[in-house]
Amino acid sequence: MIFLLIVTCDKHLKTRREGMIQCGYLPILESLRNKGLLNFFFIKGNPHLHPYVSHRRVNEFTLEVNCKDDYESLPTKIIKSFCVIKELFNPRLLIKTDDDCCLNLFRLFGSPSLNIEPIIDSLKSHHYCGTLGNYPESYKSEWNGASNRSKYIGPYMNGGMGYTLSPEALDFICNFPNLERTLSLEIFEDKLIWDLLREKFDIYATDFWKWRVAPTKDMNYINLCKSFSDCISFMGEQNQLNE
């Protein structure tokens, strides 16, 4: 089964989820879940869970992991989310997006049948796929008032628009040694994942994916898919998809 991890926080969960319902995205995710083709959860942090509790299922849409829910804790939230997903669901493919991003499910699964097999077959030789960005000329070590202290090695996948991980890549991340030290230096989750995986895998972005922003203000998900059929993901301009 494919698992879609939608990273969110308390501040945005309600409005972004409602936006996904209004534009028609969430109902399709639910349909795929009911057919057993895809599972998905919104995942946020909760620092008030018992120290020995790794996660809590809030409802059929939301999981909490045991960490803070602020921006600086995002890398920790991502790693803990990955480990919980691996333990609970052991997916054949993990897709990670932010809560202001919609995937083009028809492009991923093959319109009109939304069949799961084409994407699985295409990904057999890929451990990590997404859109490459954050080149030296555009990389900034500060964001939202926080400063990143890890060494910049090179461009990495854009975490907001989405990326995929194979079971091998997911397992490698969850079992990476001495991760606490790495997490203490990092505020960018997408940079963290790239830096971890480059230690083992020869990974690069493939043209096949074309993860990119669809420059549109259209709130209708189906119309987005038709108008930008070659896109893999849609990110609303200033979160317009989800507000």
Salt bridges, closest charged atoms under 4 A:
ASP10 OD1 - LYS44 NZ 2.98
GLU18 OE2 - LYS14 NZ 2.72
GLU64 OE2 - LYS44 NZ 2.61
GLU64 OE1 - ARG56 NE 3.06
ASP69 OD1 - LYS77 NZ 3.02
ASP98 OD1 - LYS96 NZ 2.84
ASP99 OD1 - ARG16 NH1 2.56
GLU117 OE2 - ARG92 NH1 3.79
ASP121 OD1 - LYS124 NZ 3.63
GLU168 OE1 - HIS127 ND1 3.84
ASP171 OD1 - LYS86 NZ 3.31
GLU186 OE1 - LYS191 NZ 3.54
GLU189 OE2 - LYS96 NZ 2.60
ASP195 OD2 - LYS191 NZ 2.77
ASP195 OD1 - ARG198 NE 3.48
ASP230 OD1 - ARG107 NH2 3.75
ASP230 OD2 - LYS210 NZ 3.15
ASP230 OD2 - ARG212 NH2 3.62
